[in-house]
């Protein structure tokens, strides 16, 4: 079996679970799998008036650490650039934006359990050239 294909299939399942869970929590999904030359955003959703850029991470094991902690500075910069690109194509700017991480954890035997980290990172903490 192709390990890359298996990983992609797991990722698609995790993102579908994430979308369903977010909608159940009252989020309105605006876009999914937003790809640009500068990066990718898994899910763009609204929670009230806040536009949320959501990175989905899943893991069957925490042996290598928590999935939410895997969104480090380099990935944050890519997400920020992709968000800037996404916002540049809009007629209006949202009143507030937020970067979230939705970690899906499981032990291999049970269903993945979602844990949303709202405001997982603050764009103002990134180097000035990456700020919104």
LUMVOVEX-351077 format. One line per 2 residues: their letters; for each residue x, y, z of N, C-alpha, C, O, CB. Coordinates in Angstrom, 2 decimals, m for minus. Glycine has a CB too. Example, Ala and Ser with C-alpha at 12.3 -4.5 7.8 and 13.67 -1.06 7.14 Angstrom:
<rs>
as	13.19,m5.69,7.80,12.30,m4.50,7.80,13.20,m3.30,7.80,14.24,m3.32,8.46,11.31,m4.47,9.05 | 12.85,m2.25,7.08,13.67,m1.06,7.14,12.90,0.03,7.87,13.41,1.14,8.04,14.08,m0.60,5.72
</rs>
This chain:
<rs>
xx	0.83,m1.17,0.00,0.00,0.00,0.00,0.88,1.25,0.00,1.96,1.25,0.60,m0.95,m0.01,1.21 | 0.44,2.28,m0.65,1.16,3.54,m0.75,1.00,4.32,0.57,m0.11,4.76,0.88,0.66,4.37,m1.96
xx	2.09,4.51,1.34,1.97,5.23,2.61,1.46,6.65,2.45,0.71,7.15,3.29,3.29,5.25,3.31 | 1.87,7.31,1.36,1.43,8.68,1.11,m0.07,8.73,0.86,m0.76,9.62,1.36,2.19,9.29,m0.08
xx	m0.58,7.78,0.09,m2.02,7.71,m0.19,m2.82,7.44,1.06,m3.90,8.00,1.25,m2.31,6.64,m1.23 | m2.30,6.57,1.93,m2.96,6.27,3.19,m3.01,7.50,4.07,m4.03,7.78,4.71,m2.25,5.12,3.92
xx	m1.92,8.24,4.11,m1.85,9.47,4.90,m2.84,10.50,4.37,m3.53,11.16,5.15,m0.42,10.05,4.89 | m2.92,10.64,3.05,m3.86,11.58,2.46,m5.30,11.20,2.77,m6.13,12.06,3.05,m3.65,11.66,0.94
xx	m5.60,9.91,2.72,m6.95,9.44,3.02,m7.30,9.74,4.48,m8.42,10.16,4.77,m7.09,7.93,2.74 | m6.36,9.52,5.39,m6.58,9.84,6.81,m6.82,11.34,6.97,m7.68,11.76,7.74,m5.37,9.39,7.67
xx	m6.04,12.13,6.25,m6.20,13.59,6.32,m7.56,14.04,5.83,m8.18,14.92,6.44,m5.11,14.27,5.52 | m8.04,13.45,4.74,m9.36,13.80,4.21,m10.45,13.42,5.21,m11.40,14.18,5.42,m9.61,13.09,2.86
xx	m10.32,12.24,5.83,m11.30,11.82,6.83,m11.28,12.76,8.04,m12.34,13.13,8.56,m11.03,10.37,7.29 | m10.09,13.15,8.47,m9.96,14.05,9.61,m10.58,15.40,9.30,m11.28,15.97,10.14,m8.48,14.22,10.01
xx	m10.35,15.92,8.10,m10.92,17.22,7.73,m12.44,17.15,7.61,m13.12,18.11,7.96,m10.31,17.70,6.42 | m12.97,16.03,7.13,m14.43,15.87,7.06,m15.02,15.82,8.47,m16.05,16.45,8.73,m14.80,14.58,6.27
xx	m14.38,15.10,9.36,m14.82,15.05,10.75,m14.74,16.44,11.38,m15.65,16.85,12.11,m13.96,14.04,11.56 | m13.67,17.16,11.09,m13.49,18.52,11.62,m14.61,19.44,11.14,m15.18,20.18,11.94,m12.13,19.09,11.21
xx	m14.93,19.40,9.86,m16.01,20.24,9.31,m17.33,19.94,10.02,m18.04,20.85,10.45,m16.16,20.02,7.78 | m17.65,18.66,10.12,m18.91,18.26,10.77,m18.95,18.73,12.22,m19.96,19.25,12.68,m19.09,16.74,10.70
xx	m17.84,18.55,12.93,m17.79,18.93,14.34,m17.93,20.45,14.49,m18.69,20.93,15.33,m16.48,18.45,14.98 | m17.20,21.20,13.66,m17.27,22.66,13.73,m18.70,23.16,13.46,m19.19,24.05,14.15,m16.30,23.29,12.72
xx	m19.36,22.59,12.45,m20.73,22.99,12.16,m21.64,22.68,13.34,m22.53,23.47,13.66,m21.24,22.28,10.89 | m21.42,21.56,14.00,m22.19,21.20,15.18,m21.96,22.15,16.34,m22.80,22.27,17.24,m21.85,19.79,15.61
xx	m20.81,22.84,16.32,m20.49,23.82,17.37,m20.96,25.23,17.00,m20.71,26.18,17.74,m18.99,23.83,17.63 | m21.63,25.36,15.85,m22.16,26.65,15.45,m21.31,27.44,14.46,m21.67,28.56,14.10,m22.37,27.46,16.64
xx	m20.19,26.88,14.02,m19.38,27.55,13.01,m20.07,27.46,11.66,m20.77,26.48,11.37,m17.95,26.92,12.95 | m19.88,28.48,10.85,m20.38,28.46,9.47,m19.15,28.32,8.57,m18.28,29.19,8.54,m21.21,29.78,9.12
xx	m19.10,27.22,7.85,m17.95,26.93,6.98,m18.04,27.82,5.75,m19.05,27.84,5.05,m17.89,25.42,6.57 | m16.97,28.55,5.49,m16.92,29.45,4.33,m16.14,28.81,3.18,m16.51,28.97,2.01,m16.28,30.79,4.73
xx	m15.07,28.09,3.51,m14.25,27.46,2.48,m13.43,26.34,3.11,m13.15,26.35,4.31,m13.31,28.51,1.78 | m13.05,25.38,2.28,m12.19,24.29,2.74,m11.07,24.07,1.73,m11.22,24.34,0.53,m13.00,22.98,2.95
xx	m9.95,23.58,2.23,m8.79,23.28,1.39,m8.46,24.43,0.43,m8.36,24.24,m0.78,m9.05,22.01,0.59 | m8.29,25.60,1.00,m7.95,26.79,0.22,m6.46,26.73,m0.10,m5.62,26.79,0.79,m8.32,28.11,1.00
xx	m6.16,26.61,m1.38,m4.77,26.49,m1.81,m4.36,27.72,m2.62,m5.12,28.23,m3.45,m4.56,25.21,m2.65 | m3.16,28.16,m2.35,m2.58,29.26,m3.12,m1.10,28.98,m3.26,m0.59,28.00,m2.72,m2.84,30.66,m2.43
xx	m0.41,29.83,m3.98,1.03,29.66,m4.15,1.78,29.88,m2.85,2.92,29.44,m2.71,1.55,30.61,m5.21 | 1.15,30.56,m1.90,1.84,30.89,m0.65,1.51,29.96,0.50,2.17,30.02,1.54,1.51,32.29,m0.26
xx	0.52,29.10,0.34,0.18,28.17,1.41,m1.22,27.62,1.29,m1.93,27.91,0.33,0.34,28.83,2.74 | m1.60,26.83,2.26,m2.91,26.18,2.26,m3.59,26.41,3.60,m2.95,26.45,4.65,m2.78,24.67,1.98
xx	m4.91,26.58,3.54,m5.73,26.70,4.74,m6.72,25.55,4.71,m7.45,25.37,3.73,m6.47,28.10,4.82 | m6.75,24.76,5.78,m7.64,23.60,5.81,m9.11,24.03,5.81,m9.90,23.56,4.99,m7.36,22.74,7.03
xx	m9.46,24.94,6.74,m10.85,25.37,6.85,m10.89,26.87,7.17,m10.16,27.36,8.03,m11.60,24.56,7.95 | m11.77,27.57,6.45,m12.08,28.97,6.78,m13.53,28.95,7.23,m14.42,28.50,6.50,m11.84,29.96,5.54
xx	m13.77,29.44,8.44,m15.12,29.40,8.99,m15.39,30.66,9.81,m14.47,31.36,10.23,m15.33,28.14,9.86 | m16.66,30.92,10.01,m17.06,32.05,10.85,m17.63,31.51,12.16,m18.44,30.58,12.19,m18.11,32.96,10.12
xx	m17.18,32.14,13.24,m17.81,31.92,14.53,m18.31,33.30,14.95,m17.54,34.14,15.42,m16.80,31.28,15.61 | m19.60,33.51,14.79,m20.15,34.85,14.99,m19.58,35.77,13.93,m19.62,35.45,12.74,m19.84,35.39,16.41
xx	m19.05,36.91,14.35,m18.47,37.88,13.42,m16.99,37.61,13.15,m16.38,38.29,12.33,m18.64,39.29,13.97 | m16.41,36.63,13.82,m14.98,36.34,13.68,m14.73,35.36,12.55,m15.36,34.30,12.47,m14.42,35.78,14.99
xx	m13.80,35.72,11.67,m13.38,34.82,10.59,m12.21,34.00,11.13,m11.20,34.55,11.56,m12.98,35.62,9.29 | m12.36,32.69,11.09,m11.37,31.78,11.67,m10.66,30.98,10.58,m11.30,30.39,9.71,m12.03,30.82,12.68
xx	m9.35,30.99,10.64,m8.52,30.16,9.77,m8.10,28.97,10.62,m7.39,29.12,11.61,m7.26,30.96,9.19 | m8.56,27.78,10.22,m8.42,26.62,11.08,m7.52,25.57,10.45,m7.76,25.10,9.33,m9.79,26.01,11.37
xx	m6.47,25.21,11.17,m5.56,24.14,10.78,m6.01,22.87,11.48,m6.19,22.86,12.70,m4.06,24.49,11.14 | m6.20,21.79,10.72,m6.64,20.52,11.28,m5.43,19.61,11.42,m4.69,19.40,10.46,m7.74,19.86,10.40
xx	m5.25,19.07,12.60,m4.16,18.12,12.87,m4.76,16.90,13.54,m5.59,17.02,14.44,m3.05,18.76,13.76 | m4.33,15.71,13.11,m4.84,14.50,13.73,m3.70,13.55,14.04,m2.64,13.57,13.41,m5.87,13.80,12.83
xx	m3.95,12.72,15.04,m2.94,11.74,15.45,m3.62,10.59,16.17,m4.53,10.79,16.98,m1.87,12.40,16.35 | m3.17,9.40,15.87,m3.66,8.22,16.57,m2.86,7.99,17.84,m3.23,7.16,18.67,m3.57,6.98,15.66
xx	m1.78,8.73,18.00,m0.91,8.56,19.16,m0.28,9.89,19.52,m0.04,10.72,18.64,0.17,7.50,18.89 | m0.01,10.08,20.79,0.69,11.30,21.21,2.16,10.99,21.51,2.84,11.77,22.18,0.01,11.91,22.45
xx	2.65,9.86,21.02,4.04,9.47,21.26,5.02,10.53,20.75,6.09,10.72,21.32,4.34,8.12,20.60 | 4.65,11.22,19.67,5.51,12.26,19.10,5.06,13.64,19.52,5.50,14.64,18.96,5.53,12.17,17.59
xx	4.18,13.71,20.50,3.69,15.00,20.99,2.24,15.22,20.60,1.65,14.46,19.84,4.54,16.13,20.44 | 1.69,16.26,21.15,0.30,16.61,20.89,0.17,17.18,19.49,1.01,17.98,19.07,m0.20,17.63,21.94
xx	m0.87,16.79,18.75,m1.01,17.30,17.38,m1.14,18.82,17.31,m0.69,19.43,16.34,m2.21,16.66,16.72 | m1.75,19.44,18.30,m1.91,20.90,18.29,m0.57,21.61,18.40,m0.42,22.73,17.91,m2.83,21.35,19.42
xx	0.39,20.98,19.05,1.70,21.60,19.24,2.58,21.51,17.99,3.67,22.09,17.95,2.41,20.94,20.39 | 2.12,20.79,16.98,2.92,20.63,15.77,2.83,21.82,14.82,3.50,21.84,13.79,2.50,19.38,15.05
xx	2.00,22.80,15.15,1.87,24.00,14.32,2.87,25.03,14.86,2.55,25.89,15.68,0.38,24.57,14.33 | 4.08,24.90,14.36,5.18,25.75,14.84,5.31,27.01,13.99,4.52,27.24,13.08,6.50,24.96,14.84
xx	6.32,27.82,14.29,6.48,29.15,13.66,6.46,29.10,12.14,5.82,29.94,11.51,7.78,29.77,14.12 | 7.14,28.15,11.54,7.20,28.09,10.07,5.80,27.85,9.48,5.42,28.50,8.51,8.17,26.98,9.61
xx	5.05,26.92,10.07,3.70,26.64,9.61,2.80,27.84,9.87,1.93,28.16,9.06,3.13,25.37,10.30 | 3.00,28.51,11.01,2.21,29.70,11.32,2.43,30.77,10.26,1.48,31.43,9.84,2.58,30.24,12.71
xx	3.67,30.95,9.82,3.96,31.94,8.79,3.27,31.59,7.48,2.74,32.47,6.80,5.48,32.06,8.56 | 3.27,30.30,7.12,2.58,29.88,5.90,1.08,30.13,6.00,0.45,30.59,5.04,2.84,28.40,5.61
xx	0.51,29.82,7.17,m0.92,30.06,7.37,m1.25,31.55,7.28,m2.26,31.94,6.71,m1.37,29.50,8.72 | m0.39,32.35,7.85,m0.60,33.79,7.82,m0.53,34.33,6.39,m1.37,35.14,5.99,0.43,34.50,8.69
xx	0.46,33.88,5.61,0.55,34.32,4.21,m0.67,33.88,3.42,m1.20,34.64,2.62,1.83,33.76,3.55 | m1.13,32.65,3.65,m2.32,32.16,2.95,m3.55,32.97,3.36,m4.42,33.25,2.53,m2.54,30.66,3.24
xx	m3.64,33.34,4.64,m4.76,34.16,5.11,m4.72,35.54,4.46,m5.75,36.07,4.06,m4.74,34.29,6.66 | m3.53,36.12,4.36,m3.39,37.42,3.69,m3.86,37.33,2.24,m4.58,38.20,1.76,m1.93,37.91,3.75
xx	m3.45,36.26,1.55,m3.87,36.04,0.17,m5.39,35.90,0.10,m6.03,36.50,m0.77,m3.17,34.78,m0.41 | m5.96,35.12,1.00,m7.41,34.89,1.03,m8.15,36.21,1.26,m9.14,36.50,0.58,m7.78,33.87,2.12
xx	m7.68,37.00,2.21,m8.34,38.26,2.53,m8.19,39.30,1.41,m9.06,40.14,1.23,m7.79,38.82,3.82 | m7.09,39.24,0.68,m6.86,40.20,m0.41,m7.90,40.05,m1.51,m8.17,41.02,m2.22,m5.46,40.01,m0.99
xx	m8.47,38.89,m1.66,m9.46,38.65,m2.70,m10.88,38.98,m2.28,m11.82,38.70,m3.03,m9.39,37.24,m3.14 | m11.06,39.55,m1.11,m12.39,39.85,m0.58,m12.71,41.33,m0.75,m11.82,42.18,m0.69,m12.50,39.46,0.90
xx	m13.98,41.63,m0.98,m14.41,43.01,m1.10,m14.38,43.72,0.25,m14.12,44.92,0.32,m15.81,43.08,m1.69 | m14.65,42.98,1.31,m14.66,43.57,2.65,m13.75,42.78,3.58,m13.57,41.57,3.42,m16.09,43.62,3.21
xx	m13.19,43.46,4.54,m12.36,42.81,5.53,m13.24,42.46,6.73,m14.09,43.26,7.12,m11.15,43.72,5.96 | m13.05,41.30,7.32,m13.85,40.93,8.49,m13.46,41.79,9.69,m12.33,42.29,9.76,m13.67,39.42,8.82
xx	m14.38,41.97,10.64,m14.06,42.79,11.81,m12.99,42.15,12.69,m12.23,42.86,13.36,m15.30,43.04,12.62 | m12.92,40.83,12.70,m11.93,40.14,13.52,m11.54,38.83,12.84,m12.36,38.17,12.21,m12.48,39.86,14.95
xx	m10.27,38.47,12.99,m9.82,37.17,12.49,m9.12,36.44,13.63,m8.68,37.04,14.61,m8.85,37.33,11.25 | m9.05,35.13,13.46,m8.42,34.30,14.48,m7.81,33.08,13.81,m8.32,32.58,12.81,m9.45,33.88,15.57
xx	m6.71,32.61,14.37,m6.06,31.39,13.88,m6.25,30.30,14.92,m5.78,30.42,16.05,m4.54,31.63,13.59 | m6.95,29.24,14.53,m7.26,28.14,15.43,m6.59,26.86,14.95,m6.24,26.73,13.78,m8.77,27.93,15.54
xx	m6.41,25.93,15.87,m5.97,24.58,15.53,m7.00,23.62,16.09,m7.36,23.69,17.27,m4.53,24.27,16.10 | m7.49,22.73,15.24,m8.40,21.69,15.68,m7.62,20.39,15.70,m7.30,19.82,14.66,m9.67,21.58,14.75
xx	m7.32,19.93,16.92,m6.57,18.68,17.10,m7.55,17.54,17.26,m8.47,17.60,18.08,m5.60,18.77,18.33 | m7.35,16.50,16.47,m8.17,15.29,16.56,m7.27,14.19,17.10,m6.28,13.81,16.47,m8.79,14.91,15.17
xx	m7.63,13.68,18.27,m6.78,12.68,18.92,m7.54,11.37,19.05,m8.75,11.35,19.26,m6.31,13.17,20.31 | m6.80,10.28,18.93,m7.38,8.96,19.13,m6.29,7.99,19.52,m5.10,8.27,19.38,m8.10,8.48,17.87
xx	m6.71,6.84,20.00,m5.73,5.83,20.40,m5.65,4.68,19.41,m5.03,3.65,19.68,m6.06,5.30,21.77 | m6.29,4.84,18.27,m6.28,3.79,17.26,m7.46,2.86,17.39,m7.90,2.27,16.40,m5.01,2.99,17.35
xx	m8.00,2.72,18.59,m9.13,1.83,18.81,m10.44,2.61,18.91,m11.51,2.06,18.64,m8.92,1.01,20.08 | m10.36,3.88,19.28,m11.58,4.67,19.43,m11.62,5.77,18.38,m10.64,6.04,17.69,m11.66,5.28,20.85
xx	m12.78,6.39,18.28,m12.95,7.48,17.32,m12.09,8.67,17.73,m11.79,8.86,18.91,m14.44,7.90,17.22 | m11.70,9.46,16.75,m10.92,10.65,17.02,m11.76,11.65,17.81,m12.93,11.88,17.50,m10.41,11.28,15.71
xx	m11.15,12.24,18.83,m11.83,13.22,19.67,m11.30,14.62,19.35,m10.09,14.84,19.38,m11.64,12.88,21.17 | m12.20,15.57,19.04,m11.77,16.92,18.69,m11.44,17.78,19.91,m12.07,17.67,20.96,m12.84,17.60,17.87
xx	m10.45,18.63,19.74,m10.08,19.62,20.75,m9.70,20.89,19.99,m8.66,20.94,19.33,m8.89,19.11,21.67 | m10.54,21.91,20.10,m10.31,23.16,19.39,m9.51,24.12,20.25,m9.89,24.43,21.38,m11.65,23.81,18.97
xx	m8.39,24.58,19.71,m7.57,25.58,20.39,m7.85,26.91,19.68,m7.28,27.19,18.62,m6.02,25.21,20.37 | m8.73,27.70,20.27,m9.06,29.01,19.71,m7.88,29.95,19.94,m7.29,29.97,21.01,m10.38,29.59,20.34
xx	m7.55,30.73,18.91,m6.43,31.66,19.05,m5.13,30.93,19.33,m4.35,31.34,20.20,m6.71,32.67,20.15 | m4.90,29.85,18.60,m3.72,29.01,18.84,m2.42,29.79,18.71,m1.44,29.49,19.39,m3.71,27.84,17.87
xx	m2.42,30.77,17.84,m1.27,31.68,17.77,m1.77,33.05,17.38,m2.81,33.20,16.74,m0.20,31.17,16.77 | m1.01,34.02,17.78,m1.35,35.41,17.57,m0.48,35.95,16.44,0.75,35.88,16.51,m1.17,36.25,18.87
xx	m1.11,36.47,15.41,m0.36,36.95,14.25,0.58,38.10,14.63,1.59,38.29,13.96,m1.32,37.40,13.16 | 0.26,38.85,15.67,1.12,39.97,16.04,2.46,39.49,16.62,3.41,40.27,16.71,0.40,40.86,17.05
xx	2.54,38.23,17.00,3.79,37.69,17.54,4.76,37.29,16.44,5.93,37.02,16.71,3.50,36.50,18.44 | 4.29,37.24,15.21,5.14,36.86,14.10,5.96,38.06,13.63,5.63,39.20,13.96,4.29,36.30,12.94
xx	7.02,37.82,12.86,7.81,38.95,12.35,6.92,39.96,11.62,5.93,39.57,10.98,8.91,38.44,11.40 | 7.25,41.24,11.70,6.39,42.32,11.19,5.94,42.10,9.77,4.80,42.45,9.42,7.11,43.63,11.29
xx	6.79,41.54,8.92,6.41,41.43,7.51,5.30,40.40,7.27,4.72,40.37,6.18,7.62,41.06,6.68 | 4.98,39.57,8.28,3.94,38.57,8.11,2.63,38.97,8.76,1.64,38.25,8.64,4.40,37.27,8.66
xx	2.61,40.10,9.44,1.39,40.49,10.15,0.31,40.94,9.19,0.60,41.44,8.10,1.69,41.61,11.14 | m0.91,40.75,9.59,m2.07,41.22,8.81,m2.21,42.71,8.99,m3.12,43.31,8.42,m3.37,40.49,9.22
</rs>
